[in-house]
């Protein structure tokens, strides 16, 4: 049995789809709600869905579990309720880690590139644990993910109990199918597609930094299928543990992204620039690029989808079809 927390969410449901294709028995821990989030699981239902508030009672029954993929979290970069974020992103993750250590269960969890804060040079995106304490996240969400990463490393130094395999993945900007429930946290690719299909220009934020031109803010955008491939590789390689970046390793501009969306949708390349909201100024990462040195050294040899190819797959294989779900 494999447990996927957040398994009806974006990345979690894409992982669930791949595990279901393999014939794995899975338990999804999530709320399906009253909107269309259930459709993320419609084509590949798990063996069981457990509500998050019932998770600890479920674990108390001592189910035989091979691995826990902990994708569930409050992922809004604009989250403000620090107590809720701590309980969800830190304390719950600590309890799951402890349970996995106690029951000899493998544990793979979602960290985030938000932990890198205002880093703006490739060399500052190293996932070397020796550099972990140098990071200064810009927002509550990034801080919560960073705090758990630090908790793990502190435990390793004191030889505290740990799962037989563990991995923390610092996800960069993930895009792809099954993200439609995410509201304001939906990927820029989906937002730009909706704009251009409505006959409007793609709208991008003006730069809030004088040294970066409008549209030249750069992020490491990664196709969700590549993220799932990394997680499955870890599952298939139980000898590998560690904290790893999970991005494409290449920074691309938002203007590149907007043009790729227009091309994939068969629309004219039109882009307008709008002021960045006040709430994002000072908290906006203008550059991210995953350093994949440690992931490659650990043995991962998979290739990463280019931005143009990933957007083409997403737009033409999902968004432009009658069924955009995986």
C-alpha positions in Angstrom: 0.0 0.0 0.0 1.2 3.5 -0.8 -0.3 6.6 0.9 -0.5 9.9 -1.0 -1.4 12.9 1.1 -2.9 15.6 -1.0 -3.6 12.8 -3.5 -6.6 14.5 -5.1 -4.6 17.7 -5.6 -2.4 18.7 -8.5 0.9 16.8 -8.2 -0.6 14.2 -5.9 -3.3 13.2 -8.4 -0.8 13.0 -11.3 1.3 10.7 -9.1 -1.8 8.7 -8.2 -2.5 8.2 -12.0 1.0 6.8 -12.6 0.8 4.5 -9.5 -2.6 3.3 -10.6 -1.3 2.4 -14.0 1.3 0.3 -12.3 -1.3 -1.6 -10.4 -0.3 -0.3 -7.0 -2.7 -0.2 -4.1 -3.0 3.4 -3.0 -4.8 5.4 -0.3 -5.4 9.0 -1.0 -5.6 11.4 2.0 -7.5 14.5 0.9 -10.8 16.3 0.8 -12.7 16.0 -2.4 -15.1 18.8 -1.5 -18.2 19.9 -3.4 -16.6 21.3 -6.6 -14.9 19.3 -9.4 -11.7 18.3 -7.6 -13.0 14.6 -7.6 -12.4 14.6 -11.3 -8.7 14.6 -10.7 -9.2 11.0 -9.5 -12.1 10.0 -11.8 -10.0 8.0 -14.3 -7.8 6.3 -11.7 -9.6 6.0 -8.4 -7.5 4.9 -5.3 -8.4 1.9 -3.1 -9.5 4.3 -0.4 -9.9 8.0 0.3 -9.2 9.1 3.9 -10.1 12.6 5.1 -7.1 14.4 6.5 -8.7 14.7 10.0 -9.0 10.9 10.0 -5.4 10.2 9.0 -3.9 9.6 12.4 -6.8 7.3 13.4 -6.2 5.4 10.1 -2.4 5.1 10.9 -3.2 3.9 14.4 -4.8 0.8 12.9 -1.2 -0.2 11.8 -1.8 -0.6 8.1 0.9 -2.3 6.1 2.4 0.7 4.2 5.4 0.6 1.8 5.7 4.3 1.3 4.2 7.7 2.1 4.2 10.4 -0.5 3.4 13.6 1.5 2.2 16.1 -1.0 -0.5 17.7 1.1 0.1 21.2 2.4 -1.2 24.7 2.5 0.6 25.9 -0.7 -0.5 29.5 -1.0 2.5 31.7 -1.2 0.3 34.5 0.2 -1.0 32.5 3.2 -1.3 34.6 6.3 -2.5 32.3 9.1 0.8 31.2 10.6 -0.7 28.9 13.2 -2.6 27.0 10.5 0.4 26.8 8.2 2.6 25.6 11.1 0.1 22.9 12.1 -0.4 21.7 8.5 3.0 22.1 6.9 5.4 21.5 9.8 3.8 19.7 12.8 1.8 17.2 10.6 4.9 16.5 8.5 6.9 15.9 11.7 4.3 13.4 12.9 4.3 11.6 9.6 8.1 11.4 9.6 8.0 10.0 13.1 5.4 7.4 12.1 7.4 6.3 9.1 10.6 6.0 11.2 8.7 4.0 13.8 7.1 1.6 11.2 10.0 1.3 8.8 8.1 3.1 6.1 9.7 5.1 3.3 8.8 8.8 3.2 9.0 11.2 0.3 7.8 14.7 0.9 7.2 18.0 -0.9 9.5 20.9 -0.1 9.7 23.9 -2.3 11.8 26.3 -4.3 10.2 29.0 -2.2 12.8 28.1 0.4 15.4 30.0 -1.7 13.8 33.4 -1.1 15.3 36.2 -3.1 18.2 34.1 -4.5 18.9 35.5 -8.0 22.0 33.6 -9.3 22.3 29.9 -10.3 24.9 29.2 -7.7 22.4 30.3 -4.9 20.0 27.4 -5.7 22.2 24.7 -4.3 20.3 21.9 -2.4 23.5 21.1 -0.5 22.4 20.5 3.1 25.5 22.3 4.3 24.1 25.5 2.8 20.6 25.0 4.1 20.8 27.5 7.1 21.9 30.2 4.7 18.5 30.3 3.0 16.0 33.1 3.8 12.5 32.5 2.4 10.4 35.5 1.5 7.0 34.3 2.7 5.3 32.1 5.3 4.8 29.2 3.0 8.5 29.1 2.0 9.5 29.4 5.7 7.3 26.5 6.7 8.9 24.2 4.1 12.4 25.4 5.0 11.7 24.8 8.7 10.8 21.1 8.1 13.9 20.7 5.9 16.0 22.0 8.8 14.1 19.7 11.2 15.2 16.7 9.1 18.8 17.8 8.9 19.0 18.5 12.6 17.6 15.0 13.3 20.2 13.4 11.0 23.0 15.1 12.8 21.8 13.8 16.2 21.1 10.3 14.8 17.4 10.6 15.6 15.2 7.8 14.2 14.5 8.2 10.5 12.6 6.3 7.8 14.5 3.6 5.9 14.4 5.9 2.8 13.5 9.6 2.8 13.6 12.3 0.2 12.5 16.0 0.3 11.9 17.4 -3.2 12.1 21.2 -3.7 9.5 21.6 -6.4 10.1 24.6 -8.7 7.3 26.0 -10.9 5.2 23.0 -11.8 2.5 23.1 -14.5 0.2 20.6 -16.2 -3.3 18.9 -16.0 -5.3 18.5 -12.8 -4.4 21.9 -11.3 -7.8 23.5 -12.1 -9.0 23.6 -8.4 -6.0 25.7 -7.3 -7.6 29.1 -7.7 -5.1 32.0 -7.5 -2.3 29.4 -7.1 -2.9 27.9 -10.5 0.0 27.9 -12.9 0.8 30.9 -15.1 0.5 28.6 -18.1 -3.2 28.0 -17.4 -3.9 31.6 -16.7 -2.3 32.8 -19.9 -4.1 30.1 -22.0 -7.4 31.3 -20.6 -6.5 34.9 -21.5 -5.4 34.3 -25.1 -8.3 31.9 -25.9 -10.7 34.6 -24.8 -9.2 36.8 -27.5 -7.1 38.9 -25.1 -3.4 39.5 -24.9 -1.4 37.5 -22.4 -0.9 39.8 -19.4 2.4 39.8 -17.4 3.5 41.7 -14.4 5.9 44.6 -14.9 9.2 44.0 -13.2 9.5 45.5 -9.7 13.3 45.5 -10.1 15.2 48.2 -12.1 17.8 45.7 -13.3 15.2 43.3 -14.8 13.2 44.3 -17.9 9.4 43.7 -18.1 8.7 40.1 -19.0 12.3 39.0 -18.3 11.6 37.7 -14.8 12.8 34.1 -15.1 11.6 30.9 -13.4 12.4 27.2 -13.7 9.1 25.9 -15.1 8.8 22.1 -14.9 6.2 19.8 -16.6 4.3 17.8 -14.0 5.1 14.6 -15.8 8.8 15.2 -15.1 8.0 15.7 -11.4 6.2 12.4 -11.3 9.1 10.7 -13.1 11.5 11.9 -10.4 9.2 10.6 -7.6 8.8 7.2 -9.3 12.5 7.0 -9.7 13.0 7.6 -6.0 10.3 5.0 -5.2 12.1 2.5 -7.5 15.5 3.4 -6.0 15.1 2.8 -2.2 18.9 3.2 -1.6 18.7 7.0 -2.4 17.8 9.4 0.4 18.3 13.2 0.6 17.0 16.7 -0.1 16.9 17.4 -3.8 15.9 20.1 -6.2 13.1 19.1 -8.6 13.1 21.5 -11.5 14.1 21.4 -15.2 17.5 23.0 -14.4 16.8 25.8 -16.9 15.4 29.3 -16.2 13.1 30.7 -18.8 11.4 34.1 -19.0 7.8 34.8 -18.5 7.8 36.3 -22.0 9.1 33.0 -23.4 6.2 31.3 -21.6 3.6 33.7 -22.9 4.8 33.3 -26.5 4.8 29.4 -26.1 1.2 29.5 -24.9 0.2 31.7 -27.8 1.9 29.4 -30.3 0.4 26.2 -28.8 -3.1 27.8 -28.8 -2.7 29.0 -32.4 -3.1 32.6 -31.4 -1.1 35.7 -32.3 1.7 36.6 -29.9 0.2 39.6 -28.0 1.5 40.5 -24.5 0.4 43.4 -22.2 2.2 44.4 -19.0 0.4 45.3 -15.8 1.6 46.6 -12.5 2.5 43.9 -9.9 0.0 43.9 -7.0 1.3 45.6 -3.9 0.9 42.3 -1.9 3.5 40.6 -4.1 6.1 43.3 -4.1 9.1 42.3 -2.0 7.9 38.7 -1.9 8.2 37.9 -5.6 10.9 35.6 -6.9 12.2 37.2 -10.1 14.6 34.3 -10.8 14.7 30.6 -10.0 16.8 27.8 -11.5 17.2 24.4 -10.0 20.8 23.2 -9.5 20.4 19.5 -10.4 24.0 18.5 -9.5 23.0 16.4 -6.4 20.0 14.7 -8.1 22.2 13.7 -11.0 25.0 12.5 -8.7 22.4 10.4 -6.9 21.8 8.6 -10.2 18.8 10.2 -11.8 19.3 10.2 -15.6 15.9 11.2 -16.8 15.5 14.1 -19.3 13.4 17.1 -18.7 10.7 18.4 -21.1 11.4 21.8 -22.7 9.1 24.7 -21.9 7.7 24.7 -25.4 7.1 21.0 -25.6 5.5 20.9 -22.1 3.2 23.8 -22.9 2.3 22.2 -26.2 1.4 18.9 -24.5 -0.7 20.7 -21.8 -2.6 23.0 -24.2 -3.2 20.6 -27.1 -3.5 17.4 -25.1 -5.6 18.7 -22.2 -6.7 22.3 -22.2 -8.0 22.4 -25.7 -9.9 19.1 -25.4 -13.3 18.2 -24.0 -11.6 16.5 -21.0 -8.6 18.4 -19.5 -8.0 15.9 -16.7 -5.3 13.3 -16.5 
